[in-house]
Amino acid sequence: MTEACIVGWAHSPFGKLEDPDIESLIGRVAGAAIEDAGIAPGDIDGIFVSLFNNGFSKQDFPASLVLQHVPELRFKPITRFENACASGSAAVHGARDFLGAGRGRFALVIGVEKMTATPGAEVGEILLKASYQKEEADIPAGFAGVFGRIADGYFQRYGDQSDALAAIAAKNHKNGVDNPYAQIRKDLGFAFCRTVSEKNPYVAPPLKRTDCSLVSDGAAALVLADEDTARAMGKAVRFRAAVQVNDFLPISKRDITRFEGAAEAWQRALSAADVKLQDLSFVESHDCFTIAELLEYEAMGLTPVGQGARAVLEGWTAKDGRLPVNPSGGLKAKGHPIGATGVSMHAITAMQLTGQAGGMQLPKADLGAVFNMGGAAVANYVSILEKLH
């Protein structure tokens, strides 16, 4: 199978945007990504759209909305991908498979979500639909409540990790200052993130507001090409590996203090890419909640189980650490428009690897990885990427 490469991208700001709907947000990035790749719309052979929705938008069945903005794509195959918060990576991997099967030379991937027009309580209800409803529908505080339960179980087993969670939040907000797409570009500092206050109350104890990603609007898009085609392009980022692993949906069937599906995905991806974790220059990881990033340190093998706090408290995951994690600011600072998140993570990783990340740019960015998950480590996607030479 020929490997796929990212050859173009576009990214809207994330946050509370004036765009009235997903159709408008798609328009921000669809044509822009094609133009960035330096090709004509007619060159696109397949389109892959990621959207969680589940009540955020009155308009479901979004795939052909792309044609409102790029009518030249009429009569091309277009498919909507949904896998909760990993919908974006599902679409990216789908486009990669499409090209690998020889069905075309170019694929367009668009991730989108419009969340901020939905009342807060309803947002929680919609997101909680990504949990196992037969057992978890009544967990207070929506999906934050699910991760609050995970954090509480981890604290009981390994001790209070509030310092580590605050350090993760502070790190990611500091990094987010340099991300022009980020919803919050403010260095909040460790003390603010560590302290319960009127501006930083508990949401789902032990998680505070600064432990939770943001309700966001936004869109991101990629153009992928087969490797032979990509070699003649202006820029290209190659997939060394792309792995998906799904685990049980009910948290009652798993040890929720361990992201076992994520660990399996990481092991398979590193093996497929024939690299070790220490070979990576950076990771964009799914910090929907700070406890998630902590558990992801352990899942990727950065620390032993139960010792994830060391990675952040000893500076390993800072921009100048041994393995920078979320130099973009992550979901914590950037925002988390569900369907757009995985596409955004791949786009920002491609920016890093091609030296086009602006203020986010790391001095060494040779090999990058993306970890994007749906639900509480249910749908787990790892991509390992490098610049095509």
SULNOR-V341854 format. One line per field, one symbol per residue. burial: # if it has 24 or more other ideal C-beta (glycine too) atoms within 12 Angstrom, else .. A space follows every 50 residues. Layout:
BEGIN
burial = ???
END
This chain:
BEGIN
burial = .##############.#.#.##############.##.#.#.######## #######....######.##..#..#.####################### ..################....##########...#..#.########## ##.##..#..#########################..#.#..##.....# .##########################.##..#.#############.#. #..#.############.##..#.#.#..##################### ###.#.#######..####.############################## ####.##..###..########################.
END
